[in-house]
Structures are given as C-alpha cells and as structure tokens.
Amino acid sequence: MTRLSVNLNKVALLRNARGGGEPDVLEAARTCLDAGAHGITVHPRPDARHARSDDVLALAALCRQRGVEFNLEGNPFAAPRPGYPGFLALCAEARPRQATLVPDDDGQLTSDHGFDFARDGDRLRPPVAELRALGCRVSLFADAGAAVEQAAAIGADRIELYTGPFAEAHARGGGTAARGCAETAGRARDAGLGVNAGHDLSQANLGAFLAAVPGVLEVSIGHALIGEALYAGLAPTVEGYLRLLDAAR
C-alpha cells in the first residue's frame, strides 16, 4: 500500500501569518497521525515563512516517539543564515528517516521542478553521501522524463516524482502527464530506486494517479489536504486519503 506523509507547511504558514502558536503544528501532526497518516513532512525554507527549525526538531521528536517516518525536505545548497542552520545541519540534528532534496531557489514560492541530474550529479553526490551516513533515506525530486538512472548513480535511494504537471493535465481532462510519470517510475525501479510522488495531489486526482503509476511507495501531500481540511476537518480529510490509498492497493 502507498503510504501517506502529510506536509504541514501550510499549518505553519497560517500560524506565522498571525504570530504566536496557533494553529499548533505539533497538535496538527498528532491529529494526522491519530487519524492513521503514516508520516509527517515539512519543508523548512531559509526565510522561515512556514516551518521553522524549532518545528523540525519538535516534529522529529514526535515521529520518533510514535515510531513513524519523518520526512524533511530542502535544498542542500541553500546557505545557512540566522534561524536556518542549513539543510544538512538541520538533518544532522533532527535525524529524519527520509531526506528529500529539492532544487528550490531561496525566493521560490513552491517546488516546481526537479533536479537536472546530468548537470547537478557531481554536486549532489557529497550531500547524498553525508545524509546516508546520518542514517537518512535519500530521495531526489525529479521531473517526469528525467534521467533517473543518474539519480541511482549519485547514490540516492528514491526519487520523488514532481506531480504538478500531472495535476494540471488531470484538471483539464488529459492523461499525457500520467503516462510520462509511469514511464519515469518504471525506469527508476529498473535502476533500483524506490518511487515517491508529490505536489498538487488531491482527493480529486490521487486515485487516477496511482492507477496510472503503480508501485508508488509514498505520497507527500500538504497544500490540497490542508485546504480540504478547512471544510471537512483534518482527521476526516486524512481518513479520506487513506481510503483512496486502500482502494488503489
């Protein structure tokens, strides 16, 4: 069964918009896990506009206590600055079960493309090795059609397929993007990589994605899930995603 990791960045963003401690990111994580989510994801950016370093450490401790996966996303090349020690330093302190590397620029609104493995391979090799030495499973953000065989050569354990184009195509009624994801996932598995997926997946498109791309190990879902939870509640929304995953099994 595909596992669900809930990304709580948007809960942190809402908290930061007002200041103070509400909504409580840690309580949101407990609610998701109590509802059956398999893990928690955050992507702390250097400007601390949503998840912060203190959130990372608190969530890491909660996930260890619960015996579930903590997935930490970030750019390993973003420079440290006050309040953000750098992605590798944060991983060294939090020890996430999985580290997902993304090529986001500092000012990027959201992740919208994967690595160019031919261009970035030599640069990625040292941080991938460092993270694996910390005991982290390493996943690299990848576009459909990417040279994922090179991700395996870099030393990664998994790729995370960027599913934004699939979600856009699905909303328009098209299936071309799903075929590209399926082809890339197949090549990744042939190269010995596990396959995760994330970005713009929702209850409206998740079932179609998993039907088109079998064998996905984990989906990381935040923006749509938190948006849906505003209407239905957080625990019922997580349970709705779990029913979709169970149906796709």
Beta strands, then each sheet from edge to edge (+ up, - down):
strand 1: 3-7
strand 2: 39-42
strand 3: 69-74
strand 4: 98-101
strand 5: 137-142
strand 6: 158-162
strand 7: 194-198
strand 8: 218-221
sheet 1: 1+ 2+ 3+ 4+ 5+ 6+ 7+ 8+ 1+
end
